[in-house]
Amino acid sequence: MEKSPRIGCTKDELDTPALCIDLGAMESNIRAMAAACKSHGVDWRPHAKCHKSPVIGRMLIEAGAIGLTCAKLGEAEVMAAGGIGDLLIANYIVGRKKIARLVELRRVADPIVCIDHAVQAEPIGAAMQQAGLQLRVLIEVDIGLHRAGVLPGAPALELAQKIVATGGLLLAGVMGYEGHLLTLSDPREKARQIHAALEQVVETKHLLEASDIACPIVSCGGTGSYEITLTHEGVNELQAGGAIFMDVFYRRKCNVQSLQYALTVLTTVVSTPAPLRAIIDAGRKTLNTEIAVPEVVGRADVSVESLSAEHGTLRLSPGAKPLRIGDRLELIPGYGDLTIVLHDEMYGLRGGRLERVIEVEGRGKIR
Ligand SMILES: Cc1ncc(COP(=O)(O)O)c(C=O)c1O
């Protein structure tokens, strides 16, 4: 197997394609997010689905995060093995094998799992009870994303009553994700619709409490909306995670201007078959264009035209400074989340030198 590059080598010495982190920029983003949460009295539980690394997870905790959010049980297992105990799995655990793993995870960590139907809750509660354990759960409320989630109000209350009556489970609160509203272009309308969506989660909490059901956690928010979500009265946990890297999607489509780009893909020009076309060694197995098209750092005159599996096609605008075979370019990922999972390692650079190699330990942990 190919060896990792030598610590201390320069960026120019990295072979390409290489997924690079500007550590200074990432640390600045982490500090900014932690400070924003603190100033609004909201606990930060950043989503780890973007970095999938307990090394970065621990940096987040050291910066003030109360725990992490994970998308999969396997991701949470990786984080727990890396010493992080407070883990919200913002997803559903269904099936005997997974429930057995969840029991084992509960022995070493304090996970929280989402529920939107009593059918998920019953076997988990029974398994926890049999093991002499108790598991925290959150009710996911559908606030318009129309992905998963019980409807707010009475259906959520009915589910809460069933959870409270299920041994082995502790109802820890409610969550809702406003993911359908991130790209609204009019800032006022975006804020209005996000507040209206989030209010459904907060109202659900009040409804539960009016029935004497404790509901301490109200968890919402992604990077594309965090500035608004943090200001919503009643939301007390924020899940935004990709913010630590930023990307084209967050900047251009969600209009998040407050954070720095920290993640790039370093590539080499391998062919220049036509005057205004250049081919780089980064295609779909290195980058993706699905959510947003990557941008070339410092070259507004060069754009990503298309990606095939292992070739990236760049288009030069007329009059652009030519690209030559062997030139190296850095691209800002369109969506960091779907880019990082394509890589085994991330190269953490400071002052143009490799400071640390960060393994994407949760890569492939889709179960
Ligand atoms: C449940 C949930 N919370 C939060 C987020 C936002 O994550 P991020 O801040 O990394 O964009 C997502 C993104 O898909 C999500 O599914």
The ligand as an SDF file (V2000), in Angstrom:
LIG
                    3D

 16 16  0  0  0  0  0  0  0  0999 V2000
  -30.1100   15.6030   10.5510 C   0  0  0  0  0  0  0  0  0  0  0  0
  -29.1590   16.5930    9.9700 C   0  0  0  0  0  0  0  0  0  0  0  0
  -28.7350   17.6110   10.7440 N   0  0  0  0  0  0  0  0  0  0  0  0
  -27.8950   18.5390   10.2860 C   0  0  0  0  0  0  0  0  0  0  0  0
  -27.4180   18.4810    8.9980 C   0  0  0  0  0  0  0  0  0  0  0  0
  -26.4870   19.5620    8.5370 C   0  0  0  0  0  0  0  0  0  0  0  0
  -25.1810   19.1430    8.4350 O   0  0  0  0  0  0  0  0  0  0  0  0
  -24.0700   20.1500    7.9420 P   0  0  0  0  0  0  0  0  0  0  0  0
  -23.9830   21.2470    8.9000 O   0  0  0  0  0  0  0  0  0  0  0  0
  -22.8240   19.3070    7.9280 O   0  0  0  0  0  0  0  0  0  0  0  0
  -24.4500   20.6210    6.5690 O   0  0  0  0  0  0  0  0  0  0  0  0
  -27.8270   17.4500    8.1450 C   0  0  0  0  0  0  0  0  0  0  0  0
  -27.3260   17.4000    6.7790 C   0  0  0  0  0  0  0  0  0  0  0  0
  -27.6820   16.6130    5.9520 O   0  0  0  0  0  0  0  0  0  0  0  0
  -28.7150   16.4780    8.6460 C   0  0  0  0  0  0  0  0  0  0  0  0
  -29.1590   15.4930    7.8780 O   0  0  0  0  0  0  0  0  0  0  0  0
  1  2  1  0
  2  3  1  0
  2 15  2  0
  3  4  2  0
  4  5  1  0
  5  6  1  0
  5 12  2  0
  6  7  1  0
  7  8  1  0
  8  9  2  0
  8 10  1  0
  8 11  1  0
 12 13  1  0
 12 15  1  0
 13 14  2  0
 15 16  1  0
M  END
$$$$
